[in-house]
Amino acid sequence: MTYTITPIGTARSPYKQKFGIARQPGLVSAAKACIELNPKFTADSVRGLEDFDYVWISFIFHGVLDEGWAQMVRPPRLGGKQKMGVFATRSPHRPNHLGLSLLKLERIETGKPVRLYCSGADLLDGTPIVDIKPYIPFVESKPDAASGFVSGKPVELEVVWQENIGAENLSANTKNLISQSIAQDPRPAYQNIPERIYVMNIADYEVRFQIEENRATVIDLSPTPL
Amino acid sequence: MTYTITPIGTARSPYKQKFGIARQPGLVSAAKACIELNPKFTADSVRGLEDFDYVWISFIFHGVLDEGWAQMVRPPRLGGKQKMGVFATRSPHRPNHLGLSLLKLERIETGKPVRLYCSGADLLDGTPIVDIKPYIPFVESKPDAASGFVSGKPVELEVVWQENIGAENLSANTKNLISQSIAQDPRPAYQNIPERIYVMNIADYEVRFQIEENRATVIDLSPTPL
């Protein structure tokens, strides 16, 4: 027995590629995403949702569908050195490729289409959304729950912007978004090569940076080629 | 574009019918469910999961698939009088019929099949499970989040057992399960008919009870006919 899932909408996100996406929702507060519902979902379908602070977004990890899944994966939190069961992780390489993100609901626009503006997003642009549910703290807030190998927020990198690369042209939010995203240390596990230049496509920019010790330096910035 | 979802396992639950299932996970701690993974998921797939207190269970509301979905629903929390957008509720009558429950993970049995023993279940027996994820408190615990029309636990009914109906033959856990389930007030919204006898099939029993004011009385108990 299988089930057919039809997306209810699509996420518009500043993350245009997998590299650089925050590894959990809420870590990059400047990452704003807009969830655009398909036309058949009217303002009625979200009535009352504006009174909730957070929403659960269920989605398909469409960017890794062709990479399949694995019984065990190497979580970045363990430096990529240790394997954990896929169901003990939030890896996208899971059966059914279902994702779940708790996003802050900033506002709802009930036009055609209905749009949910959220912050703290960790969604790739174009992500198919398959469900939206309100967050219910008395059921879902368990501050003292044990969480295995995941203990608190990861340590952030210090982010430094090289001079004369045009950072003054960025909006405050875009600069924040880039800084916060790099601070999460998007490097693949194992990699620690100070001379290596990483390229991130984010918002409408191609950003280049290097990482040495606990400091990241943004060395170049250019509009993404169309 | 649609996606095909293949269950990864099945829930074995004391709730044999929709009527009487706790309306949220965690409300009925005595409700123990066992999630049995399909044979292709080995002990590897859950390695490390035992160190988490809670698990997210994504599932299909298979009991209402044929009832379809609606843009607006009447949440029991509003007495069934007011309509809310389906995405502002946790109603099973939603597009894609995807459910999400936070269950307490009691223990894992890594035999063939792999079994996850959970408590606080709100799952119908036979529910197809489509994903399991660990609960990460630093991302997912938002104790102060506003939650619209849902404010704290619902008030529980007092549950009284009539004498001489054989309740002494029940195990402590089964008696607890029945009491806690009835205390949640499983009546459909609008109904307030003291003489009405409600019948609940739970664990291996058929339980009859009445509700007057804030008190429920269990009036009959018999093993479920095979």
Interface residues (C-beta under 8 A of the other chain):
Chain A: M1 T2 Y3 T4 I5 T6 P7 I8 Q24 P25 G26 L27 F41 T42 A43 D44 S45 V46 R47 G48 L49 D51 F52 D53 Y54 W56 S58 I60 Q71 M72 K83 M84 G85 V86 F87 A88 T89 R90 R94 P95 N96 H97 L98 L100 L102 P128 V130 D131 I132 K133 P134 Y135 I136 P137 F138 V139 E140 S141 K142 P143 D144 A145 A146 S147 G148 F149 V150 S151 G152 K153
Chain B: M1 T2 Y3 T4 I5 T6 P7 I8 Q24 P25 G26 L27 F41 T42 A43 D44 S45 V46 R47 G48 L49 D51 F52 D53 Y54 W56 S58 I60 Q71 M72 K83 M84 G85 V86 F87 A88 T89 R90 R94 P95 N96 H97 L98 L100 L102 P128 V130 D131 I132 K133 P134 Y135 I136 P137 F138 V139 E140 S141 K142 P143 D144 A145 A146 S147 G148 F149 V150 S151 G152 K153
